[in-house]
Amino acid sequence: MALFTWNDDLSVGHTFIDDDHKKLVTMVNSFHDAMEQGRGREVIGKVLRNLVVYTQEHFGREEAEMRRISYPGFPAHKAAHDKLIREVTELQNGFASGNTLLTVKISLFLRDWLLTHIKQTDKLLAAALR
């Protein structure tokens, strides 16, 4: 069962950002489903690694756009990206070292962070890009 679903409230009105966010929602749900179904640590770990890599790629695209338009909110937005990467890396390392209890925490953390980041920070960026 999906942890959360994409809906129009999550749209920021900018195609590449919305498309990336849809993929991130799907990836968070895949991670959550793998965990709920008790699929092996290897599968869960692979899904988590792919999610982290794609998140970094998405952040890179957003940050390039922010630099392109000299976005005044760039420092704070980048700091939020950097903080998430640090936190997810710590959770990923904990999972890799055998702490399987982190899977629920990781799912909820990613869902909550993504929802908050999209609805607040990314909507401001998308407005500036228009």
C-alpha positions in Angstrom: 0.0 0.0 0.0 1.3 3.4 -1.0 2.7 5.6 1.8 1.3 8.6 0.0 0.1 9.6 -3.4 0.7 12.4 -5.8 -2.1 14.9 -6.0 -2.6 18.4 -7.5 -1.8 20.1 -4.2 1.8 18.9 -4.7 2.2 20.4 -8.1 4.4 23.4 -8.2 3.4 24.2 -11.8 6.9 23.6 -13.3 7.2 20.6 -15.5 10.7 19.2 -14.6 10.2 19.8 -10.9 6.8 18.2 -10.9 8.0 15.2 -13.0 11.0 14.8 -10.6 8.7 15.0 -7.6 6.3 12.4 -9.0 9.2 10.0 -9.5 10.4 10.7 -5.9 7.0 10.0 -4.6 7.0 6.7 -6.5 10.4 5.8 -5.2 9.5 6.6 -1.6 6.4 4.4 -2.0 8.5 1.6 -3.5 10.9 1.7 -0.6 7.9 1.7 1.8 6.3 -1.2 -0.1 9.5 -3.3 -0.1 9.8 -2.7 3.7 6.1 -3.6 4.3 6.3 -6.7 2.2 9.4 -7.9 4.2 11.5 -8.1 1.0 15.1 -8.8 1.6 17.5 -6.3 3.0 19.3 -6.3 -0.4 16.1 -5.2 -2.2 15.3 -2.5 0.4 18.9 -1.3 0.4 19.0 -1.1 -3.4 15.7 0.9 -3.5 17.1 3.2 -0.8 20.3 3.7 -2.7 18.5 4.5 -5.9 16.2 7.0 -4.0 19.3 8.8 -2.6 21.0 9.0 -6.0 17.9 10.3 -7.7 17.3 12.8 -4.9 20.8 14.2 -5.4 20.2 14.4 -9.2 16.9 16.2 -8.6 18.6 18.7 -6.3 21.3 19.3 -8.8 18.7 20.2 -11.5 16.9 22.5 -9.1 20.1 24.2 -8.0 21.2 24.7 -11.6 17.9 26.5 -12.2 18.3 28.6 -9.1 21.8 29.7 -10.2 20.5 30.4 -13.7 17.9 32.9 -12.5 20.1 34.2 -9.6 17.4 33.0 -7.2 17.6 35.0 -4.0 16.5 32.0 -1.9 19.3 29.9 -3.2 21.4 29.7 0.0 18.5 28.6 2.2 17.1 26.2 -0.4 20.6 24.6 -1.0 21.1 24.4 2.8 17.8 22.4 3.0 19.0 20.1 0.3 22.3 19.6 1.9 20.7 18.9 5.3 18.4 16.2 3.8 21.3 14.5 2.1 23.2 14.4 5.4 20.2 13.0 7.3 19.3 10.4 4.7 23.0 9.4 4.4 23.1 8.8 8.2 19.8 6.8 8.0 21.2 4.8 5.0 24.4 4.1 6.9 22.4 2.9 9.9 20.3 0.7 7.8 23.5 -0.7 6.0 25.0 -1.5 9.4 22.1 -3.7 10.2 19.5 -1.5 11.9 16.4 -2.7 10.1 14.2 -0.8 12.6 15.1 2.3 10.7 13.1 1.4 7.7 9.8 2.8 9.1 11.6 5.9 10.3 13.2 6.4 6.8 9.8 6.0 5.1 8.1 8.5 7.3 11.0 10.9 7.3 11.2 10.9 3.5 7.4 11.3 3.1 7.2 14.2 5.6 10.3 15.9 4.3 9.1 15.7 0.7 5.6 16.9 1.4 6.9 19.9 3.4 9.7 20.8 1.0 7.4 20.7 -2.0 4.6 22.6 -0.5 6.8 25.3 1.0 10.3 25.7 -0.5 9.8 24.3 -4.0 6.5 26.3 -4.6 8.5 29.5 -4.0 11.2 28.4 -6.5 8.7 27.4 -9.1 7.0 30.9 -8.8 10.4 32.5 -9.3 11.1 30.3 -12.4 7.8 31.5 -14.0 
